């Protein structure tokens, strides 16, 4: 029912994976400095949250765009006819 499902999965998995890798690298770099404070850790964490949430929003939008509407409409018509 969702067109290009495997491509979406791979693309978004790669994107989230890169965000996580970048976060870990930034945290590692920060941990070697005197700027390794709770405030800076929280800023990195907030950046991770913001970036991953954006990817999740992209996933939602893309999946809705890729749904085979004809199949959903047919299913709706069939379920409507049963109620009558």
Secondary structure in CASP SS format (residue, H / E / C, confidence):
PFRMAT SS
TARGET T0000
AUTHOR 0000-0000-0000
METHOD secondary structure of the structure
MODEL  1
X C 1.00
X E 1.00
X C 1.00
X C 1.00
X H 1.00
X H 1.00
X H 1.00
X H 1.00
X H 1.00
X H 1.00
X H 1.00
X H 1.00
X H 1.00
X H 1.00
X H 1.00
X H 1.00
X H 1.00
X H 1.00
X H 1.00
X H 1.00
X H 1.00
X H 1.00
X H 1.00
X H 1.00
X H 1.00
X H 1.00
X H 1.00
X H 1.00
X H 1.00
X H 1.00
X H 1.00
X C 1.00
X C 1.00
X C 1.00
X C 1.00
X C 1.00
X C 1.00
X H 1.00
X H 1.00
X H 1.00
X H 1.00
X H 1.00
X H 1.00
X H 1.00
X H 1.00
X H 1.00
X H 1.00
X H 1.00
X H 1.00
X H 1.00
X H 1.00
X H 1.00
X H 1.00
X H 1.00
X H 1.00
X H 1.00
X H 1.00
X H 1.00
X H 1.00
X H 1.00
X H 1.00
X H 1.00
X H 1.00
X H 1.00
X H 1.00
X H 1.00
X E 1.00
X C 1.00
X H 1.00
X H 1.00
X H 1.00
X H 1.00
X H 1.00
X H 1.00
X H 1.00
X H 1.00
X H 1.00
X H 1.00
X H 1.00
X H 1.00
X H 1.00
X H 1.00
X H 1.00
X C 1.00
END
